[in-house]
Amino acid sequence: MQAKPDHCPLHPYGDCGLVRHGYYPRKIPNYCFIARYLCPLAKVTIGLIPDFFCSRFPGTLDEVEEAVNVANNCASQEEAAEKLRSEITLTSALRWLRRRIKYVKDTLTIVTGLFQLECYPSLENFRCHFASRKILVTLRGAAVHFLQSLPPVVGFGHRLKKRYPT
């Protein structure tokens, strides 16, 4: 199957001359190729990632959501990190987990404000509000007009400034 955008996300009226620009491989979780397009006016490439993949991050949205769920259900982040990533050091596993928690928390907080929701920004509250078990995938679709402003994982905003936030 070939992925092709209807229009350039930066120029919705199609006046930029969007052209195919090859592909790049995505190795995690499954090896697949992501189609890329070039916007000559903005001088940027645009990858057409499937809705279930994280943006600017390895893995799927379901994997990130599951990691945050495990962290919420454990007594401590250390316990959750050990449970999720026992093959690496505890320090590395904590960084891995904290990045995911931060991105999900930031996304939920921003979406709460964008949609003026009357609930605390948590995965459980969002599951109830949107009546969905896979809330990050649901949010990608619900907030499609705001993806440029949302943080990575769900949106296409820039990564955190610090390499390893605490």
Contacts in CASP RR format, 6 or more apart in sequence:
PFRMAT RR
TARGET T0000
AUTHOR 0000-0000-0000
METHOD contacts of the structure
MODEL  1
MQAKPDHCPLHPYGDCGLVRHGYYPRKIPNYCFIARYLCPLAKVTIGLIP
DFFCSRFPGTLDEVEEAVNVANNCASQEEAAEKLRSEITLTSALRWLRRR
IKYVKDTLTIVTGLFQLECYPSLENFRCHFASRKILVTLRGAAVHFLQSL
PPVVGFGHRLKKRYPT
2 35 0 8 1.000
3 35 0 8 1.000
3 48 0 8 1.000
4 35 0 8 1.000
4 48 0 8 1.000
5 18 0 8 1.000
5 37 0 8 1.000
5 46 0 8 1.000
5 48 0 8 1.000
7 13 0 8 1.000
7 14 0 8 1.000
7 18 0 8 1.000
8 14 0 8 1.000
8 16 0 8 1.000
8 17 0 8 1.000
8 18 0 8 1.000
8 37 0 8 1.000
8 39 0 8 1.000
8 42 0 8 1.000
8 46 0 8 1.000
9 46 0 8 1.000
9 148 0 8 1.000
10 16 0 8 1.000
10 39 0 8 1.000
10 41 0 8 1.000
10 42 0 8 1.000
10 44 0 8 1.000
10 46 0 8 1.000
11 18 0 8 1.000
11 39 0 8 1.000
11 41 0 8 1.000
11 42 0 8 1.000
16 39 0 8 1.000
16 40 0 8 1.000
16 41 0 8 1.000
16 42 0 8 1.000
17 39 0 8 1.000
17 40 0 8 1.000
17 41 0 8 1.000
18 37 0 8 1.000
18 38 0 8 1.000
18 39 0 8 1.000
18 40 0 8 1.000
18 46 0 8 1.000
19 37 0 8 1.000
19 38 0 8 1.000
19 40 0 8 1.000
20 35 0 8 1.000
20 36 0 8 1.000
20 37 0 8 1.000
20 38 0 8 1.000
21 36 0 8 1.000
21 37 0 8 1.000
21 38 0 8 1.000
21 45 0 8 1.000
22 35 0 8 1.000
22 36 0 8 1.000
23 33 0 8 1.000
23 34 0 8 1.000
23 35 0 8 1.000
23 36 0 8 1.000
24 33 0 8 1.000
24 34 0 8 1.000
24 36 0 8 1.000
24 47 0 8 1.000
25 31 0 8 1.000
25 32 0 8 1.000
25 33 0 8 1.000
25 34 0 8 1.000
26 32 0 8 1.000
26 33 0 8 1.000
26 34 0 8 1.000
26 49 0 8 1.000
26 53 0 8 1.000
27 58 0 8 1.000
28 58 0 8 1.000
28 59 0 8 1.000
29 59 0 8 1.000
29 60 0 8 1.000
29 63 0 8 1.000
34 47 0 8 1.000
34 48 0 8 1.000
34 49 0 8 1.000
34 53 0 8 1.000
35 47 0 8 1.000
35 48 0 8 1.000
36 45 0 8 1.000
36 46 0 8 1.000
36 47 0 8 1.000
36 48 0 8 1.000
37 45 0 8 1.000
37 46 0 8 1.000
37 47 0 8 1.000
37 48 0 8 1.000
38 44 0 8 1.000
38 45 0 8 1.000
38 46 0 8 1.000
39 45 0 8 1.000
39 46 0 8 1.000
49 55 0 8 1.000
51 137 0 8 1.000
51 140 0 8 1.000
51 141 0 8 1.000
52 60 0 8 1.000
52 61 0 8 1.000
52 62 0 8 1.000
52 137 0 8 1.000
53 59 0 8 1.000
53 60 0 8 1.000
53 61 0 8 1.000
54 60 0 8 1.000
54 61 0 8 1.000
54 63 0 8 1.000
54 64 0 8 1.000
54 152 0 8 1.000
54 153 0 8 1.000
54 154 0 8 1.000
55 147 0 8 1.000
55 152 0 8 1.000
55 153 0 8 1.000
55 154 0 8 1.000
55 155 0 8 1.000
55 156 0 8 1.000
55 157 0 8 1.000
56 152 0 8 1.000
56 153 0 8 1.000
56 156 0 8 1.000
56 157 0 8 1.000
56 159 0 8 1.000
57 64 0 8 1.000
57 103 0 8 1.000
57 152 0 8 1.000
57 153 0 8 1.000
61 134 0 8 1.000
61 136 0 8 1.000
61 137 0 8 1.000
61 140 0 8 1.000
61 153 0 8 1.000
61 154 0 8 1.000
62 134 0 8 1.000
62 136 0 8 1.000
62 137 0 8 1.000
64 100 0 8 1.000
64 103 0 8 1.000
64 104 0 8 1.000
64 136 0 8 1.000
64 153 0 8 1.000
65 104 0 8 1.000
65 123 0 8 1.000
65 134 0 8 1.000
65 135 0 8 1.000
65 136 0 8 1.000
67 80 0 8 1.000
67 84 0 8 1.000
67 97 0 8 1.000
67 100 0 8 1.000
67 101 0 8 1.000
68 100 0 8 1.000
68 101 0 8 1.000
68 104 0 8 1.000
68 123 0 8 1.000
69 123 0 8 1.000
70 80 0 8 1.000
70 83 0 8 1.000
70 84 0 8 1.000
71 77 0 8 1.000
71 80 0 8 1.000
71 97 0 8 1.000
71 101 0 8 1.000
72 123 0 8 1.000
73 80 0 8 1.000
74 80 0 8 1.000
74 83 0 8 1.000
77 94 0 8 1.000
77 97 0 8 1.000
77 98 0 8 1.000
77 101 0 8 1.000
78 90 0 8 1.000
78 94 0 8 1.000
80 97 0 8 1.000
81 90 0 8 1.000
81 93 0 8 1.000
81 94 0 8 1.000
81 96 0 8 1.000
81 97 0 8 1.000
82 90 0 8 1.000
82 93 0 8 1.000
84 93 0 8 1.000
84 96 0 8 1.000
84 97 0 8 1.000
85 92 0 8 1.000
85 93 0 8 1.000
85 96 0 8 1.000
85 97 0 8 1.000
86 93 0 8 1.000
88 96 0 8 1.000
95 164 0 8 1.000
98 165 0 8 1.000
98 166 0 8 1.000
99 160 0 8 1.000
99 164 0 8 1.000
99 165 0 8 1.000
100 153 0 8 1.000
102 160 0 8 1.000
102 165 0 8 1.000
103 151 0 8 1.000
103 152 0 8 1.000
103 153 0 8 1.000
103 154 0 8 1.000
103 160 0 8 1.000
104 123 0 8 1.000
104 136 0 8 1.000
104 153 0 8 1.000
105 121 0 8 1.000
106 151 0 8 1.000
107 136 0 8 1.000
107 139 0 8 1.000
107 150 0 8 1.000
107 151 0 8 1.000
107 153 0 8 1.000
107 154 0 8 1.000
107 155 0 8 1.000
108 121 0 8 1.000
108 122 0 8 1.000
108 123 0 8 1.000
108 126 0 8 1.000
109 121 0 8 1.000
110 146 0 8 1.000
110 149 0 8 1.000
110 150 0 8 1.000
110 151 0 8 1.000
111 117 0 8 1.000
111 121 0 8 1.000
111 126 0 8 1.000
111 139 0 8 1.000
111 142 0 8 1.000
111 143 0 8 1.000
111 146 0 8 1.000
111 150 0 8 1.000
112 119 0 8 1.000
112 121 0 8 1.000
114 143 0 8 1.000
114 146 0 8 1.000
115 142 0 8 1.000
115 143 0 8 1.000
117 129 0 8 1.000
119 125 0 8 1.000
119 126 0 8 1.000
119 128 0 8 1.000
119 129 0 8 1.000
123 135 0 8 1.000
126 135 0 8 1.000
126 139 0 8 1.000
127 133 0 8 1.000
127 135 0 8 1.000
130 138 0 8 1.000
130 139 0 8 1.000
130 142 0 8 1.000
132 138 0 8 1.000
136 153 0 8 1.000
136 154 0 8 1.000
139 154 0 8 1.000
140 147 0 8 1.000
140 154 0 8 1.000
140 155 0 8 1.000
143 150 0 8 1.000
143 154 0 8 1.000
143 155 0 8 1.000
147 154 0 8 1.000
147 155 0 8 1.000
147 156 0 8 1.000
147 157 0 8 1.000
148 155 0 8 1.000
148 156 0 8 1.000
148 157 0 8 1.000
149 155 0 8 1.000
149 157 0 8 1.000
150 156 0 8 1.000
150 157 0 8 1.000
151 157 0 8 1.000
151 160 0 8 1.000
152 158 0 8 1.000
152 159 0 8 1.000
END
